[in-house]
Amino acid sequence: MTGGKRPTGHQPSVPVALPSFDDAEVRLVAEVIRSGWVTQGPKVAAFETQFADYVGAKEAVAVTSATTALFLVLHARGIGPGDEVIVPSLSYIATANAVVHVGATPVFVDVDPATFNIDPERIEEAITPRTKAILPVDQLGMPADMDRIVEIAKRRGLFVLEDAACAAGSRYKGEPVGARADAACFSFHPRKVIVTGEGGMITTNDEELANKLRLLRHQGMSVSDLERHKADRMITEEYPVIGYNFRLSDVHAAIGIVQLGKLEEFLAKRRAIAARYEAALGDLETVELPQPPPEVDHNYQSYIVRLRAGGRDERDAVLEELRRHGVSSRRGLMAIHRESCYRDARLGGSLENTEAATDQTLLLPIYADLTPEDQDYVVQRFRSALDAALVQRDANSRRAID
């Protein structure tokens, strides 16, 4: 692959992620604005129905974000102080934060080094009498081993809440992510495959749970604004529970409806980009590329690479060199237990795979509208940055010996 010249200033010329919008989103948002109904209303209801149909779940409940989705499900299940929830430390910090916000304790366990997903064997070792739920994460869109996790949960009487924030469009054993767990939570943040700006969705086959979630997301109101508006008589709402304001707006839902209609197109483009990375970087012995298991169809929400040689210093040197040449990148995944706010966290065993992954991985740009020319440039700069980092590492090693 060859690439053209790019500016070398501080502003990257190739972003790590970028939403894909066109006039279809603009038209539907304009329709919502002209209707005067911009809060949670008919477009939210339509988005929920279409999303549930896509993933094969009976119910879908739209909320403000995947973080509030995780919190709301845990709260609705009565999980709180004194309870433990098993989570991977290798995840965005929101996964653990949702557990803490309900007053429960996250118990961090290690991951499979090949998929970066929670290791089912480590789950078994971490279960205690206080464990109430397992919270697996579909890392960067790679589906977790849900059959094994669900089997463990059923045998031990635990609730499974799948953090599918990045996994819209991914498939596990031929089925879309979102219907195997007791509940699954998705994100529509700008770095995700489906983008609404902000927003989240909960999917479940439990109608009673879904009804409780709808009650809780709207201040505990017994009848929604849309239901009152459509009624042929006056209805006065009641508030049987104390709820929250986690409503998604019809403006966000309108964008989501259009984006969901483009999902298969987005997936095809992302998988083609991933295949080009594989072809362009597959010869590098010092780099490990994503290798989805055969039962998985990856949506490539992100493209993660591991530097086999070296650790955090080499990885950070590559990131800095990419930044200097206008290519935006990020560390691959964070280890939550290393953050100061989780310094005293409970660990469910050794986290050696988690710590190695967070030190050795980084993300390369991937989004539906990434051009072949820009991807060629990313590959060129990555190869150059990797060479420079390894040369510097070897020089440092020689100086240490001398």
N, C-alpha and C positions, 0 to 999 in steps of 0.2 A: 504494500500500500504506500502511496505517496501523498503528501499533503502540501497545500499552498502556504503562503506566508500569513501570519496572524499577528496582531499587535501584542506587545509584551508589557503593557501597563498593568496596573493593579486590578482593573476591571476585567474579569474573564470574558473571553470572546466565545467560549463554549461552556454553557452552564451544565451543572451536573444533572439537572432536571428542569423540565419546562412543560407547562400545561399546553394542551392542543385544543384551541377554540376556533370557531368560525362563525359565520352569520346565523347558523341554526340556533346556537345558544343565545345570540343577541335577540333574535326574533321572539323566542319563547320568553325570555326575561322581559322584553318590552310588552309582551302580551300580559304578563303578570302585573307589571306596573300599571298598565292602562286599566286593568280590572279593578284596581283599588284594594285587592286582597293580597297583601304582601307578607303577612305573618303565616303561621302554620294553617294550611287550608287544603283546598282541593288538589293542588300540585304535590303537596307532601303525601297525601293519601295515594295519589297515582304512582308516585315514585316508590312508595313502600310496596305496593302491589306488584309493580314490575320487577323490583329487586328480589322480592320473595320468589316470584316465578322463576327468575334467572337462576338463583342458587338452589331451588328445589326445596325451600323451607315453607312451612305453613304460614308463618307470621314474619313480618318485618316492622320494626319500630324505628323511625328516624329521630335522631337527636343532634345535639350541637357538635359533637366530636366523638372520636373513638374513645377518648379518655373518659368523658362523661358516660359513654355507653358501658364501659367496663365497670365504672363505679356504680351505675344504676342497677346493673344486673346483680352485682355482689350485694348491694343494699336490699334489693328486692328479695333476695334469697335469705336474708336475715343473717348474713355473715358479718361479724363485727368483733369487738374486743374479746380477747381470749382465744380467737380462732386463728388458724394458720392456713395460708394459701401457698401452694407450691408453684414457683415461677422460675424461669431461667433468668440468671443475672445478665446474660448476653441479650439485651433488648434495649429499646428506648426506655428512658426512665419512667415514662407515663405508665408502663405496665405495673411496676411496683407501686408507684404513687397511688393508683386507684385502690390498691389493697390497703395501703396506709390510711387513705381518706375515709374508709369505712371503719377504721379502728382495728383492723386485723393485722396479722404479722406475715409479711412475705418471707418465704423460706427459699433461698436461692440454691438451685441445683445446676449441675454442669450440662454441657451440650455434646452432641455428636460432632466431632471435628470435621466431618465431611459435609454435613448439611447445615451446621450451626443451629440446629433445632434441639429442643430439650431431649435429653436421653431418657427413654422410658425406664431403663434399668436404674438410673439415679433417682427417678421418681419413687420407685418402690422403697429405696433405702431411706428416703426422707419423710415418709408418712409416719405420723404420730397420732395418738388419740385426739389431738387438737386439730388435726387436718380436716378441713371442710371442703376444699376445692383444689382442682388442678387447673392452672392457667397457662397452657402451652401457647407459644407464639409462632406464627408462620413467618419465619425470618425473611425479610425483604421479599415476601411473596412466595417463598418456598414452603409448601404445605408440610406441617409436622406429621409424624407417624400416628395419625388419629386412631386407627384401629387398635393399636396396642395401648394407647393412652385411655381410650374409652373402655377397653377391657379391664384395665387396672382399676379405673374409677368405679365400674359396676361391681367388681369383686370386693372393693373396699368401701363401697357406699359413699362415693364422693361425687360432687358436681363438677362438670367440665365446662369451663368458659374459655373459648378459643379466641385469642387475640389475633384476629385476621385483618388487622389494620391495613396491611400492605397486600392482601391476597385476593382482591377482587379479580375474578377471571381465572385464577389458578384452579387446577383440578387435581383431585386425589382419587386414584383408582377410577378414573373416568367421570367422576362426579364433581361439580363445582364446589369449592370450599364454602361452607356456611350452613350445612344441614346435619353433619355427623355429631357435633358436640351438643350439649344441652342448650348452649347459646353461643353465638359467634358475634364479634364486634368488628366493624369495618370503618375505615377512615376515608374521607374525600379531601384531604389536605392537598395543597398544590404539588407535593412531590409524589402523590399516588397515581395510580393508573386512571381511575375515575376522579375527576376534580370538580368540586363545587365551591372552592375557596376555603370554607370550613364546613364541617358536617360529619356525621357518623350514622351508622345503621346497625341495629341489633337484629339478628335473625334467630328464630327458634321454632321448634315444632310444638312447644308448650303454650297452648292458648291462654291458660290461666296466668302464666308468667307474662305473656305479651300484654294482656289486659292490665296487669299491675304496673308494668313499665309505662304504658300510656297514661295511666293515672298519675304516676310519680313525675313524669317529665313535664306536666302542666299543673304544677302547684297542688296536686291532689284533687283537681277538679273532676267531678263525676261525669260531666258532659262537656265535650270539646266545643270550641267556638263554631266549628263547621257544622257539628250536629245541631246546635241551637239555631244556626242560620237556616238550615234546611228543614227544620221542624215546622209543622203546620199549626202549632199552638205555642203559647208561651211556656218556656221551660226555665226554671230557676235551678241553677247548679248547686251541688253540695260538695263538701270537702271532707270526706271520710278519713283521709290520711294527710300527713304533712308531706308535701312534695317539693319540687324544684322547678326552676325555669330552665329547662333543657330543650326547648322547642326549636325545631328547624324551620326556617322561613320558606315560604313558597318561592322566593327568588332563588335561594340555593337549590331547592328541589327541582325547579325548572331547568337549571343547568345540569343537575344530575340526571334528569330524564333524557336529555340530549346525549350526555356523555355515555350513559348506559347503552343507548342505541348504537354508539360507535365502538363499544368495548371490543368486539371481535376484530375490528379493523386495527385498533390500538395494539391488541395482543399479537396480531400477525406482524406488524411493524417492529414491535419490540423483540420478538423472537428472531426476526431476520437480522436485526442489529446485533443480537447476542451471537448469532451464528457467524457474523462477520468478525466479531471480536475473537471467537474461537479459532477461525481460520487465520487471523492475523497474529495471534499471540500464542497459539498452541505449541509452537516450537520452543518456547522459553522454558528451560528446565527449572529456573528459579521462581517460576510463577505457577500458582495453582488456580485454575479457572473453575467456574461453577460447573458441577456435575450432578444435575438432578437425578434422583433415583428413577428407575423405569416406571414406577407407579405414579409418577408426578408429571403434570403439565405445568411448567413454571410460567408465571406472567412476566417475569423479569422487571418487577417494579424498580429494582436497582440491579446494577451489575457489579458484583463484588469479586475482587481478586485477592489472593493471599500471596505474600512474599515469603517463599520457603526459606530463603537465606536471610539471616539477620532478624531484627526485632523492631521495636518502636522507633529507634533512631533512624534506621534505614527507611522505614515506611514514611516517617515524617519528612525525611529528606526528599523522597519522591513527591510527596504532596506539595512541598514548597517549590520544587522545580517545576511541577505542572502549573502551579499558581503563577509563577513568574512568566510563564509562556502562554498565559491566557486560557488555561484549561482548569475549570472548576472541578474539585474533587472533595472527598470527605473521608475521614477514617471510616472503616467498614461498619463496625458495631461497637457499642459501648459496654463495659462491664459495670453494671449498676453498683455492685458491692464495693467498688473502688471509690465511688463518689463520697465526699465528706459527709453528706447528709445520711448516708447508709453505712457509716463507719462501723457501727455496732450491730449490723444486720446479722440475722441467723443464717448460717450456711449449712445446707444439707449435704455436706461432704466436700471433697476437694473440687476446686474450680479451675484446674489446670488447662483444660481445653478452652474455657471461656477466656482466660487471661491471655493465652497464646493467640486466640482469634482477634481479640481487641487490639493487640500489639502489632499484628502482622497483616491486617486487611485494610483495603481502601476501596472506594467506589469510583468507577469510571462513568462518564456521562452516558445516560441512556434515556431517551424519551421518543415519543412517536414521530416527531418531526426532525430528529437528528439526521442531517444529510450525510451521504457517503463521504463527501469532501471533508466535512467537519470530523467525522469519525476517523478518517484517514489521518487527519492532523492529530487527533487524540492519541492514536496508536503510535505515530511517529514520536510525539513528545514523551509518551510513557516509556517507550523503549530507551530513549535518550536519558530520561530521568533515572530509570532503573540502572542503566550502565554506570552513570555518574555516582549513584549511591553505593553501588557495589565496589567501585574503584576506591571511593573514600573509605569504605569499611575495611578493605584490604590494607590501605595505607595506614589506617589507625592501628590495625593489628600488628603491622610490622614495627611501628613506632613503640608499641607496648612491649614487644619482644626485645627491641634494642635497649 
